[in-house]
Amino acid sequence: MSADSLEDYPIVVEGLRNSFGDNVIHEDLSLKVRRGEILGVVGGSGTGKSVLMRAIIGLQKPSAGSISVLGRSILNGSAQDDIDIRSRWGVLFQGGALFSTLTVEENVEVPLRQFYPEIGDNLREEIARFKVKISGLPEEAAFKYPSELSGGMKKRAGLARALALDPELLFLDEPTAGLDPIGAAAFDQLTRELQATLGLTVFLITHDLDTLYEICDRVAVLADRKVIAVGTIAELLALDHPWIQEYFNGPRGRAAKQSTARAKALPGAAKAVPGAAKAVPGAAKAMPDVAKAMDNSRESGA
């Protein structure tokens, strides 16, 4: 693959096969994710959306195929390559996957301690609180335990931890599942603003049609054990695959499309989500200092 292709596609999956015993989940699956896009990943139950994500981030070993992330093989890299590449992505698992005995701030510090042990306590705490802020949580949330948080706050706390290492890639697994419509819309808006502000490439697994219409640049559809189509929703609607038509043209699909059209027709509609990403523009100004401190730590530890 050429250098230009690696720059354009930070995630490249080719000929992937995932199976559990005799149960084949994926067969000859291929997918390219463009740099800087929010790619929605959809499919029916059992199509292996989360399995695909886990394979890309090295938690599920496929039986065949290749996976390249940021120009490096996930399947054949050295131990040092694995450490380096894992520091360049962040993951929000379903439910947040927070450590229940740690505060939000301490949860965010976990990857910082793992990948940048040389960073001092004061700077690590400062970085963690910064990440909490840009995730849209109030400052006092940093000192709360997961049991003291609402479902939406847990999602944002998990997002803060996913952003801890200033990642280039962000993986989100059902980020709006279980949220009320207002909370889901706010999380969508936050995701879009973070992607634009921080220059992220986002791999987003979702069943939420509103999310697909509102923030996804393209959508990848899993069916028949592979990615059967990738494109904008308009491009997908032009295909005659029965699952795609039923999914996007069913009652919920039509409602999501109409809702998005109405929202875009309203002046200032993007500002209507209460509290969404208020912290991002101002907080982003501090990002170079955080990144510089982490780069200095990397160089001192080399």
Legacy VTK file of the C-alpha trace (Angstrom):
# vtk DataFile Version 3.0
C-alpha trace
ASCII
DATASET POLYDATA
POINTS 302 float
0.000 0.000 0.000
1.350 3.452 -0.935
2.208 6.145 1.604
-0.644 8.259 0.235
-3.084 5.403 0.852
-1.857 5.015 4.429
-2.347 8.727 4.977
-5.847 8.646 3.491
-6.972 5.452 5.246
-5.713 5.064 8.836
-7.719 1.827 9.214
-7.516 -0.842 6.509
-9.074 -4.289 6.926
-8.682 -6.881 4.159
-9.988 -10.435 3.802
-10.888 -10.743 7.497
-12.264 -13.967 8.933
-13.534 -14.142 12.510
-15.062 -17.274 13.993
-15.900 -18.875 17.315
-15.604 -22.603 16.823
-17.833 -23.526 13.902
-19.700 -20.218 14.107
-18.244 -17.965 11.393
-18.946 -14.298 12.112
-16.980 -12.665 9.286
-15.740 -14.130 6.013
-13.558 -12.157 3.577
-14.535 -8.851 5.201
-12.801 -5.713 3.910
-13.123 -2.091 5.019
-11.215 1.172 4.663
-11.829 4.082 7.044
-10.974 7.539 5.745
-8.897 9.912 7.795
-10.945 12.562 9.582
-14.344 10.986 9.020
-16.997 9.735 11.403
-17.803 6.276 10.086
-21.005 4.723 11.372
-21.068 0.907 11.524
-24.460 -0.789 11.437
-25.819 -4.288 11.035
-28.358 -6.677 12.462
-27.868 -8.551 15.716
-25.129 -11.155 15.409
-23.366 -9.535 12.450
-20.274 -8.932 14.574
-20.015 -5.166 14.802
-18.276 -5.260 18.180
-16.223 -8.284 17.088
-14.930 -6.240 14.156
-13.964 -3.362 16.445
-12.266 -5.724 18.868
-10.289 -7.253 15.994
-9.146 -3.830 14.819
-7.883 -2.875 18.285
-6.218 -6.232 18.854
-8.598 -7.791 21.376
-9.904 -10.432 18.973
-7.489 -12.447 16.853
-8.937 -13.320 13.443
-8.209 -16.622 11.747
-7.428 -14.972 8.411
-6.929 -11.578 6.817
-4.938 -8.457 7.599
-5.546 -5.323 9.671
-3.477 -2.155 9.333
-3.937 0.756 11.728
-1.996 3.976 11.149
0.293 2.089 8.791
1.142 -0.741 11.176
-0.010 -4.345 11.170
-2.130 -5.222 14.182
-1.591 -8.940 13.674
2.157 -9.147 13.025
3.666 -6.245 14.940
6.281 -6.432 17.672
5.482 -5.898 21.345
6.860 -2.358 21.106
4.753 -1.689 18.009
1.687 -2.810 19.970
2.463 -0.378 22.790
3.104 2.499 20.396
-0.039 1.972 18.325
-2.328 1.475 21.329
-1.286 4.894 22.631
-2.655 6.468 19.443
-6.278 5.378 19.796
-8.984 5.660 22.429
-11.946 3.353 23.020
-15.341 3.921 24.611
-16.827 0.492 25.292
-20.538 -0.128 25.829
-21.613 1.163 29.213
-18.387 3.101 29.708
-16.476 0.153 31.272
-15.287 2.312 34.161
-13.413 0.895 37.146
-15.975 1.036 39.936
-13.442 1.560 42.740
-11.805 4.564 41.055
-13.102 8.114 40.746
-13.702 9.580 37.302
-10.375 11.416 37.482
-8.569 8.241 38.527
-10.226 6.332 35.670
-8.950 8.899 33.184
-5.471 8.649 34.710
-5.259 4.880 34.066
-3.985 5.093 30.462
-1.723 8.008 31.414
-0.096 5.892 34.117
0.239 2.965 31.717
1.740 4.747 28.732
3.383 7.795 30.372
4.590 6.651 33.817
7.183 9.447 33.877
4.537 12.169 34.052
4.380 13.740 37.495
1.291 13.522 39.697
0.343 17.199 39.318
0.534 17.180 35.515
-1.303 13.847 35.297
-4.134 15.217 37.437
-4.240 18.398 35.338
-4.488 16.400 32.106
-7.211 14.157 33.554
-9.318 17.122 34.667
-8.843 18.735 31.278
-10.201 15.604 29.585
-13.156 15.526 31.972
-13.918 19.132 31.041
-13.829 18.668 27.266
-16.108 15.648 27.630
-18.822 17.963 28.875
-18.829 16.928 32.541
-18.876 19.459 35.386
-15.570 19.844 37.221
-16.900 18.241 40.397
-17.668 15.042 38.460
-13.943 14.284 38.419
-14.114 13.344 42.105
-17.206 11.117 41.873
-17.306 7.330 41.625
-19.155 5.602 38.749
-21.957 4.566 41.120
-22.651 8.258 41.726
-23.079 9.073 38.038
-26.092 8.967 35.743
-25.966 6.828 32.609
-25.114 9.814 30.431
-22.373 10.954 32.793
-20.835 7.476 32.757
-20.694 7.653 28.961
-18.931 11.012 29.120
-16.528 9.767 31.781
-15.681 6.821 29.533
-15.187 9.271 26.682
-12.837 11.366 28.819
-10.713 8.283 29.451
-10.774 7.416 25.728
-9.388 10.897 25.006
-6.713 10.721 27.718
-3.768 10.123 25.361
-4.697 12.689 22.683
-5.627 9.879 20.261
-5.788 10.091 16.490
-8.492 7.417 16.343
-11.598 7.163 18.502
-13.646 3.954 18.725
-17.193 4.296 20.097
-19.337 1.212 20.745
-23.034 2.115 21.027
-22.318 5.468 22.730
-25.954 6.623 22.857
-27.512 3.276 23.871
-29.700 3.721 26.937
-29.734 7.520 26.786
-32.898 9.590 26.537
-33.378 11.547 23.275
-31.995 14.792 24.718
-28.957 13.059 26.185
-28.339 11.148 22.947
-28.570 14.325 20.877
-26.146 16.093 23.216
-23.666 13.208 22.965
-23.931 13.268 19.162
-23.227 16.993 19.113
-20.285 16.526 21.483
-18.844 13.778 19.276
-19.065 15.955 16.173
-17.480 18.962 17.893
-14.654 16.887 19.367
-14.005 15.288 15.981
-13.786 18.687 14.299
-11.779 20.356 17.078
-9.291 17.554 17.704
-9.047 16.200 14.152
-10.216 12.717 15.133
-11.084 9.766 12.935
-14.117 8.115 14.548
-15.244 4.479 14.206
-18.767 4.495 15.625
-20.909 1.401 16.149
-24.558 2.334 16.590
-28.186 1.311 16.132
-29.291 4.917 16.528
-30.664 6.189 13.232
-30.665 9.768 14.512
-26.918 9.473 15.136
-26.338 8.151 11.626
-28.243 11.008 10.024
-26.871 13.727 12.296
-23.129 13.148 12.489
-21.891 10.249 10.335
-20.047 11.129 7.136
-20.387 7.580 5.828
-21.995 4.348 7.017
-20.629 0.796 6.695
-23.257 -1.951 6.609
-22.467 -5.434 7.947
-24.528 -8.315 6.581
-23.874 -11.727 5.063
-20.673 -11.992 7.156
-18.994 -9.013 5.501
-19.254 -5.289 4.807
-21.761 -5.242 1.975
-21.718 -1.483 1.402
-20.037 1.733 2.534
-21.245 5.205 1.646
-23.387 8.144 2.571
-26.944 7.363 3.570
-28.115 8.711 0.213
-25.757 6.320 -1.559
-26.924 3.394 0.565
-30.568 4.184 -0.147
-29.838 3.788 -3.853
-28.949 0.122 -3.271
-31.569 -2.615 -3.441
-30.282 -4.852 -0.651
-33.347 -5.848 1.431
-31.743 -5.213 4.863
-30.539 -1.739 3.858
-33.950 -0.800 2.505
-35.774 -2.134 5.548
-33.382 -0.419 7.953
-33.279 3.041 6.402
-36.744 3.118 4.854
-38.631 1.546 7.753
-40.776 3.652 10.083
-37.875 4.631 12.367
-35.610 5.364 9.430
-38.187 7.655 7.850
-38.794 9.374 11.198
-35.057 9.974 11.710
-34.725 11.395 8.207
-37.669 13.746 8.709
-36.422 14.810 12.136
-32.988 15.667 10.742
-34.499 17.595 7.849
-36.695 19.630 10.218
-33.772 20.339 12.561
-31.556 21.569 9.730
-34.348 23.838 8.511
-34.511 25.676 11.847
-32.198 28.694 12.255
-29.654 28.061 14.987
-30.774 24.456 15.396
-27.237 23.267 16.116
-27.228 25.487 19.195
-30.393 23.961 20.557
-28.713 21.058 22.340
-28.357 22.192 25.974
-24.792 22.206 27.267
-23.396 20.225 24.359
-19.624 20.580 24.128
-19.543 24.044 25.694
-16.111 23.269 27.056
-14.539 22.239 23.762
-13.596 25.489 21.960
-11.922 27.137 24.955
-10.406 23.963 26.305
-8.913 23.082 22.938
-6.526 26.016 23.286
-4.752 24.123 26.039
-4.277 21.023 23.916
-0.829 21.985 22.504
0.555 22.319 26.046
-0.841 18.933 27.044
0.469 17.284 23.878
3.872 18.934 24.335
4.153 17.631 27.890
3.297 14.119 26.734
5.788 14.330 23.855
8.501 15.490 26.248
7.678 12.568 28.526
7.944 10.152 25.590
11.327 11.585 24.578
12.701 11.495 28.133
11.656 7.863 28.470
13.239 6.850 25.150
LINES 1 303
302 0 1 2 3 4 5 6 7 8 9 10 11 12 13 14 15 16 17 18 19 20 21 22 23 24 25 26 27 28 29 30 31 32 33 34 35 36 37 38 39 40 41 42 43 44 45 46 47 48 49 50 51 52 53 54 55 56 57 58 59 60 61 62 63 64 65 66 67 68 69 70 71 72 73 74 75 76 77 78 79 80 81 82 83 84 85 86 87 88 89 90 91 92 93 94 95 96 97 98 99 100 101 102 103 104 105 106 107 108 109 110 111 112 113 114 115 116 117 118 119 120 121 122 123 124 125 126 127 128 129 130 131 132 133 134 135 136 137 138 139 140 141 142 143 144 145 146 147 148 149 150 151 152 153 154 155 156 157 158 159 160 161 162 163 164 165 166 167 168 169 170 171 172 173 174 175 176 177 178 179 180 181 182 183 184 185 186 187 188 189 190 191 192 193 194 195 196 197 198 199 200 201 202 203 204 205 206 207 208 209 210 211 212 213 214 215 216 217 218 219 220 221 222 223 224 225 226 227 228 229 230 231 232 233 234 235 236 237 238 239 240 241 242 243 244 245 246 247 248 249 250 251 252 253 254 255 256 257 258 259 260 261 262 263 264 265 266 267 268 269 270 271 272 273 274 275 276 277 278 279 280 281 282 283 284 285 286 287 288 289 290 291 292 293 294 295 296 297 298 299 300 301
